Amino acid sequence: VFMAVAAYLIFGSWLNYNRYSARGWDLVPHSETIRDIPYLFRDWIRRVVNTVQGGGSRGGYSAV
């Protein structure tokens, strides 16, 4: 698995460099998604914690 991820990153970086003349962080394939991973993980953890703690049976909605 590690070798596949490494090959993907190396090939993707090479392709971005040659095709788009990318530099720096733009070399990494799907760099926007990779930069969002910590925030996505944090949101997922919050959702799991809220589910485990239980938010009531109404799911956060109140009666009108």
Biopython code that builds the backbone (N, CA, C, O; Angstrom):
import numpy as np
from Bio.PDB.StructureBuilder import StructureBuilder

atoms = [
    (1, "VAL", "N", (0.831, -1.183, 0.000)),
    (1, "VAL", "CA", (0.000, 0.000, 0.000)),
    (1, "VAL", "C", (0.878, 1.250, 0.000)),
    (1, "VAL", "O", (0.618, 2.201, -0.737)),
    (2, "PHE", "N", (1.924, 1.239, 0.835)),
    (2, "PHE", "CA", (2.828, 2.382, 0.897)),
    (2, "PHE", "C", (3.470, 2.651, -0.461)),
    (2, "PHE", "O", (3.580, 3.800, -0.891)),
    (3, "MET", "N", (3.889, 1.587, -1.126)),
    (3, "MET", "CA", (4.541, 1.747, -2.435)),
    (3, "MET", "C", (3.558, 2.306, -3.465)),
    (3, "MET", "O", (3.945, 3.113, -4.310)),
    (4, "ALA", "N", (2.305, 1.890, -3.404)),
    (4, "ALA", "CA", (1.302, 2.396, -4.346)),
    (4, "ALA", "C", (1.049, 3.880, -4.114)),
    (4, "ALA", "O", (0.949, 4.647, -5.072)),
    (5, "VAL", "N", (0.944, 4.293, -2.856)),
    (5, "VAL", "CA", (0.734, 5.713, -2.543)),
    (5, "VAL", "C", (1.946, 6.525, -2.966)),
    (5, "VAL", "O", (1.804, 7.607, -3.536)),
    (6, "ALA", "N", (3.136, 6.010, -2.690)),
    (6, "ALA", "CA", (4.356, 6.710, -3.078)),
    (6, "ALA", "C", (4.445, 6.837, -4.602)),
    (6, "ALA", "O", (4.793, 7.901, -5.114)),
    (7, "ALA", "N", (4.136, 5.768, -5.320)),
    (7, "ALA", "CA", (4.181, 5.816, -6.786)),
    (7, "ALA", "C", (3.156, 6.807, -7.327)),
    (7, "ALA", "O", (3.443, 7.535, -8.276)),
    (8, "TYR", "N", (1.972, 6.841, -6.736)),
    (8, "TYR", "CA", (0.932, 7.777, -7.157)),
    (8, "TYR", "C", (1.393, 9.222, -6.956)),
    (8, "TYR", "O", (1.239, 10.058, -7.846)),
    (9, "LEU", "N", (1.954, 9.507, -5.791)),
    (9, "LEU", "CA", (2.417, 10.863, -5.514)),
    (9, "LEU", "C", (3.571, 11.270, -6.417)),
    (9, "LEU", "O", (3.607, 12.397, -6.911)),
    (10, "ILE", "N", (4.512, 10.361, -6.635)),
    (10, "ILE", "CA", (5.663, 10.666, -7.491)),
    (10, "ILE", "C", (5.222, 10.865, -8.934)),
    (10, "ILE", "O", (5.605, 11.847, -9.570)),
    (11, "PHE", "N", (4.422, 9.944, -9.454)),
    (11, "PHE", "CA", (3.970, 10.070, -10.843)),
    (11, "PHE", "C", (3.081, 11.296, -11.026)),
    (11, "PHE", "O", (3.216, 12.022, -12.011)),
    (12, "GLY", "N", (2.170, 11.527, -10.076)),
    (12, "GLY", "CA", (1.296, 12.691, -10.160)),
    (12, "GLY", "C", (2.068, 13.995, -10.099)),
    (12, "GLY", "O", (1.752, 14.944, -10.817)),
    (13, "SER", "N", (3.078, 14.045, -9.245)),
    (13, "SER", "CA", (3.907, 15.249, -9.150)),
    (13, "SER", "C", (4.682, 15.469, -10.438)),
    (13, "SER", "O", (4.789, 16.597, -10.920)),
    (14, "TRP", "N", (5.219, 14.401, -10.990)),
    (14, "TRP", "CA", (5.962, 14.507, -12.256)),
    (14, "TRP", "C", (5.034, 14.989, -13.369)),
    (14, "TRP", "O", (5.408, 15.845, -14.171)),
    (15, "LEU", "N", (3.831, 14.439, -13.413)),
    (15, "LEU", "CA", (2.871, 14.820, -14.437)),
    (15, "LEU", "C", (2.459, 16.293, -14.296)),
    (15, "LEU", "O", (2.395, 17.018, -15.289)),
    (16, "ASN", "N", (2.183, 16.728, -13.075)),
    (16, "ASN", "CA", (1.823, 18.130, -12.859)),
    (16, "ASN", "C", (2.972, 19.069, -13.205)),
    (16, "ASN", "O", (2.750, 20.167, -13.716)),
    (17, "TYR", "N", (4.197, 18.638, -12.926)),
    (17, "TYR", "CA", (5.366, 19.455, -13.244)),
    (17, "TYR", "C", (5.528, 19.616, -14.756)),
    (17, "TYR", "O", (5.761, 20.719, -15.251)),
    (18, "ASN", "N", (5.402, 18.517, -15.475)),
    (18, "ASN", "CA", (5.617, 18.553, -16.921)),
    (18, "ASN", "C", (4.433, 19.126, -17.691)),
    (18, "ASN", "O", (4.632, 19.855, -18.663)),
    (19, "ARG", "N", (3.223, 18.817, -17.286)),
    (19, "ARG", "CA", (2.045, 19.253, -18.024)),
    (19, "ARG", "C", (1.659, 20.693, -17.709)),
    (19, "ARG", "O", (1.308, 21.455, -18.610)),
    (20, "TYR", "N", (1.722, 21.072, -16.423)),
    (20, "TYR", "CA", (1.224, 22.383, -16.009)),
    (20, "TYR", "C", (2.317, 23.321, -15.493)),
    (20, "TYR", "O", (2.021, 24.447, -15.094)),
    (21, "SER", "N", (3.565, 22.877, -15.495)),
    (21, "SER", "CA", (4.690, 23.653, -14.945)),
    (21, "SER", "C", (4.413, 24.070, -13.505)),
    (21, "SER", "O", (4.742, 25.182, -13.093)),
    (22, "ALA", "N", (3.810, 23.170, -12.754)),
    (22, "ALA", "CA", (3.455, 23.456, -11.366)),
    (22, "ALA", "C", (4.702, 23.505, -10.505)),
    (22, "ALA", "O", (5.710, 22.862, -10.799)),
    (23, "ARG", "N", (4.612, 24.275, -9.447)),
    (23, "ARG", "CA", (5.716, 24.396, -8.496)),
    (23, "ARG", "C", (5.158, 24.302, -7.081)),
    (23, "ARG", "O", (3.980, 24.583, -6.858)),
    (24, "GLY", "N", (5.983, 23.916, -6.141)),
    (24, "GLY", "CA", (5.605, 23.890, -4.736)),
    (24, "GLY", "C", (4.472, 22.923, -4.438)),
    (24, "GLY", "O", (4.460, 21.790, -4.921)),
    (25, "TRP", "N", (3.513, 23.387, -3.632)),
    (25, "TRP", "CA", (2.401, 22.548, -3.186)),
    (25, "TRP", "C", (1.525, 22.115, -4.346)),
    (25, "TRP", "O", (0.851, 21.088, -4.254)),
    (26, "ASP", "N", (1.515, 22.877, -5.447)),
    (26, "ASP", "CA", (0.686, 22.536, -6.602)),
    (26, "ASP", "C", (1.179, 21.288, -7.329)),
    (26, "ASP", "O", (0.458, 20.728, -8.156)),
    (27, "LEU", "N", (2.381, 20.856, -7.032)),
    (27, "LEU", "CA", (2.890, 19.626, -7.641)),
    (27, "LEU", "C", (2.114, 18.398, -7.168)),
    (27, "LEU", "O", (1.898, 17.461, -7.936)),
    (28, "VAL", "N", (1.703, 18.408, -5.921)),
    (28, "VAL", "CA", (1.066, 17.235, -5.323)),
    (28, "VAL", "C", (-0.318, 17.023, -5.939)),
    (28, "VAL", "O", (-1.127, 17.950, -5.970)),
    (29, "PRO", "N", (-0.598, 15.810, -6.430)),
    (29, "PRO", "CA", (-1.928, 15.554, -6.983)),
    (29, "PRO", "C", (-3.003, 15.647, -5.896)),
    (29, "PRO", "O", (-2.823, 15.158, -4.781)),
    (30, "HIS", "N", (-4.112, 16.281, -6.244)),
    (30, "HIS", "CA", (-5.233, 16.483, -5.322)),
    (30, "HIS", "C", (-4.784, 17.198, -4.049)),
    (30, "HIS", "O", (-5.175, 16.815, -2.946)),
    (31, "SER", "N", (-3.974, 18.224, -4.204)),
    (31, "SER", "CA", (-3.410, 18.916, -3.042)),
    (31, "SER", "C", (-4.484, 19.573, -2.183)),
    (31, "SER", "O", (-4.334, 19.652, -0.964)),
    (32, "GLU", "N", (-5.569, 20.046, -2.802)),
    (32, "GLU", "CA", (-6.637, 20.674, -2.017)),
    (32, "GLU", "C", (-7.279, 19.663, -1.077)),
    (32, "GLU", "O", (-7.566, 19.978, 0.078)),
    (33, "THR", "N", (-7.504, 18.461, -1.564)),
    (33, "THR", "CA", (-8.102, 17.419, -0.739)),
    (33, "THR", "C", (-7.158, 17.017, 0.385)),
    (33, "THR", "O", (-7.590, 16.813, 1.519)),
    (34, "ILE", "N", (-5.880, 16.902, 0.077)),
    (34, "ILE", "CA", (-4.902, 16.520, 1.092)),
    (34, "ILE", "C", (-4.818, 17.594, 2.174)),
    (34, "ILE", "O", (-4.670, 17.273, 3.353)),
    (35, "ARG", "N", (-4.911, 18.866, 1.782)),
    (35, "ARG", "CA", (-4.880, 19.948, 2.764)),
    (35, "ARG", "C", (-6.135, 19.953, 3.637)),
    (35, "ARG", "O", (-6.096, 20.442, 4.766)),
    (36, "ASP", "N", (-7.243, 19.417, 3.130)),
    (36, "ASP", "CA", (-8.495, 19.395, 3.893)),
    (36, "ASP", "C", (-8.610, 18.199, 4.830)),
    (36, "ASP", "O", (-9.530, 18.164, 5.647)),
    (37, "ILE", "N", (-7.728, 17.231, 4.745)),
    (37, "ILE", "CA", (-7.840, 16.001, 5.538)),
    (37, "ILE", "C", (-7.917, 16.276, 7.042)),
    (37, "ILE", "O", (-8.764, 15.674, 7.702)),
    (38, "PRO", "N", (-7.087, 17.149, 7.626)),
    (38, "PRO", "CA", (-7.227, 17.379, 9.074)),
    (38, "PRO", "C", (-8.612, 17.907, 9.468)),
    (38, "PRO", "O", (-9.152, 17.514, 10.503)),
    (39, "TYR", "N", (-9.185, 18.787, 8.654)),
    (39, "TYR", "CA", (-10.498, 19.350, 8.952)),
    (39, "TYR", "C", (-11.592, 18.306, 8.761)),
    (39, "TYR", "O", (-12.541, 18.253, 9.544)),
    (40, "LEU", "N", (-11.469, 17.483, 7.734)),
    (40, "LEU", "CA", (-12.439, 16.418, 7.522)),
    (40, "LEU", "C", (-12.404, 15.410, 8.669)),
    (40, "LEU", "O", (-13.446, 14.941, 9.127)),
    (41, "PHE", "N", (-11.203, 15.086, 9.123)),
    (41, "PHE", "CA", (-11.045, 14.152, 10.230)),
    (41, "PHE", "C", (-11.645, 14.735, 11.507)),
    (41, "PHE", "O", (-12.331, 14.031, 12.248)),
    (42, "ARG", "N", (-11.389, 16.021, 11.766)),
    (42, "ARG", "CA", (-11.939, 16.679, 12.950)),
    (42, "ARG", "C", (-13.471, 16.667, 12.917)),
    (42, "ARG", "O", (-14.109, 16.393, 13.933)),
    (43, "ASP", "N", (-14.062, 16.962, 11.755)),
    (43, "ASP", "CA", (-15.520, 16.935, 11.630)),
    (43, "ASP", "C", (-16.077, 15.534, 11.841)),
    (43, "ASP", "O", (-17.130, 15.363, 12.456)),
    (44, "TRP", "N", (-15.373, 14.541, 11.332)),
    (44, "TRP", "CA", (-15.812, 13.155, 11.496)),
    (44, "TRP", "C", (-15.770, 12.760, 12.969)),
    (44, "TRP", "O", (-16.695, 12.118, 13.466)),
    (45, "ILE", "N", (-14.706, 13.139, 13.666)),
    (45, "ILE", "CA", (-14.583, 12.832, 15.096)),
    (45, "ILE", "C", (-15.710, 13.500, 15.872)),
    (45, "ILE", "O", (-16.304, 12.876, 16.752)),
    (46, "ARG", "N", (-16.014, 14.756, 15.562)),
    (46, "ARG", "CA", (-17.115, 15.447, 16.241)),
    (46, "ARG", "C", (-18.444, 14.733, 16.013)),
    (46, "ARG", "O", (-19.254, 14.607, 16.932)),
    (47, "ARG", "N", (-18.660, 14.275, 14.800)),
    (47, "ARG", "CA", (-19.917, 13.573, 14.502)),
    (47, "ARG", "C", (-20.005, 12.261, 15.277)),
    (47, "ARG", "O", (-21.065, 11.914, 15.798)),
    (48, "VAL", "N", (-18.896, 11.536, 15.352)),
    (48, "VAL", "CA", (-18.879, 10.278, 16.101)),
    (48, "VAL", "C", (-19.144, 10.547, 17.580)),
    (48, "VAL", "O", (-19.924, 9.836, 18.213)),
    (49, "VAL", "N", (-18.499, 11.569, 18.126)),
    (49, "VAL", "CA", (-18.696, 11.891, 19.546)),
    (49, "VAL", "C", (-20.141, 12.294, 19.794)),
    (49, "VAL", "O", (-20.740, 11.860, 20.778)),
    (50, "ASN", "N", (-20.714, 13.118, 18.919)),
    (50, "ASN", "CA", (-22.106, 13.526, 19.087)),
    (50, "ASN", "C", (-23.058, 12.337, 18.981)),
    (50, "ASN", "O", (-24.062, 12.280, 19.690)),
    (51, "THR", "N", (-22.747, 11.397, 18.106)),
    (51, "THR", "CA", (-23.582, 10.210, 17.961)),
    (51, "THR", "C", (-23.497, 9.340, 19.209)),
    (51, "THR", "O", (-24.512, 8.824, 19.678)),
    (52, "VAL", "N", (-22.299, 9.176, 19.745)),
    (52, "VAL", "CA", (-22.113, 8.346, 20.942)),
    (52, "VAL", "C", (-22.765, 9.003, 22.149)),
    (52, "VAL", "O", (-23.398, 8.319, 22.955)),
    (53, "GLN", "N", (-22.624, 10.308, 22.288)),
    (53, "GLN", "CA", (-23.222, 11.006, 23.422)),
    (53, "GLN", "C", (-24.734, 11.054, 23.310)),
    (53, "GLN", "O", (-25.431, 11.112, 24.324)),
    (54, "GLY", "N", (-25.238, 11.032, 22.113)),
    (54, "GLY", "CA", (-26.683, 11.065, 21.903)),
    (54, "GLY", "C", (-27.180, 12.499, 21.960)),
    (54, "GLY", "O", (-26.954, 13.217, 22.933)),
    (55, "GLY", "N", (-27.853, 12.893, 20.909)),
    (55, "GLY", "CA", (-28.363, 14.242, 20.838)),
    (55, "GLY", "C", (-29.849, 14.305, 21.046)),
    (55, "GLY", "O", (-30.470, 15.308, 20.693)),
    (56, "GLY", "N", (-30.443, 13.282, 21.601)),
    (56, "GLY", "CA", (-31.884, 13.248, 21.764)),
    (56, "GLY", "C", (-32.533, 12.571, 20.566)),
    (56, "GLY", "O", (-31.881, 12.310, 19.555)),
    (57, "SER", "N", (-33.797, 12.298, 20.692)),
    (57, "SER", "CA", (-34.480, 11.566, 19.635)),
    (57, "SER", "C", (-34.961, 12.471, 18.512)),
    (57, "SER", "O", (-35.352, 11.971, 17.457)),
    (58, "ARG", "N", (-34.946, 13.789, 18.702)),
    (58, "ARG", "CA", (-35.460, 14.709, 17.700)),
    (58, "ARG", "C", (-34.370, 15.178, 16.738)),
    (58, "ARG", "O", (-34.669, 15.907, 15.792)),
    (59, "GLY", "N", (-33.140, 14.790, 16.949)),
    (59, "GLY", "CA", (-32.073, 15.153, 16.024)),
    (59, "GLY", "C", (-31.753, 16.633, 15.991)),
    (59, "GLY", "O", (-31.295, 17.127, 14.961)),
    (60, "GLY", "N", (-31.974, 17.356, 17.068)),
    (60, "GLY", "CA", (-31.618, 18.751, 17.125)),
    (60, "GLY", "C", (-32.742, 19.690, 16.712)),
    (60, "GLY", "O", (-32.561, 20.906, 16.762)),
    (61, "TYR", "N", (-33.881, 19.176, 16.312)),
    (61, "TYR", "CA", (-34.990, 20.022, 15.913)),
    (61, "TYR", "C", (-35.929, 20.219, 17.112)),
    (61, "TYR", "O", (-36.082, 19.328, 17.948)),
    (62, "SER", "N", (-36.540, 21.381, 17.179)),
    (62, "SER", "CA", (-37.493, 21.635, 18.244)),
    (62, "SER", "C", (-38.889, 21.780, 17.661)),
    (62, "SER", "O", (-39.052, 22.128, 16.492)),
    (63, "ALA", "N", (-39.885, 21.511, 18.480)),
    (63, "ALA", "CA", (-41.271, 21.608, 18.035)),
    (63, "ALA", "C", (-41.636, 23.062, 17.773)),
    (63, "ALA", "O", (-41.174, 23.966, 18.469)),
    (64, "VAL", "N", (-42.459, 23.271, 16.776)),
    (64, "VAL", "CA", (-42.885, 24.633, 16.413)),
    (64, "VAL", "C", (-44.205, 24.947, 17.096)),
    (64, "VAL", "O", (-44.743, 26.042, 16.926)),
]
sb = StructureBuilder()
sb.init_structure("model")
sb.init_model(0)
sb.init_chain("A")
sb.init_seg("    ")
for serial, (resi, resn, name, xyz) in enumerate(atoms, 1):
    if name == "N":
        sb.init_residue(resn, " ", resi, " ")
    sb.init_atom(name, np.array(xyz, "f"), 0.0, 1.0, " ", f" {name:<3s}", serial, name[0])
structure = sb.get_structure()
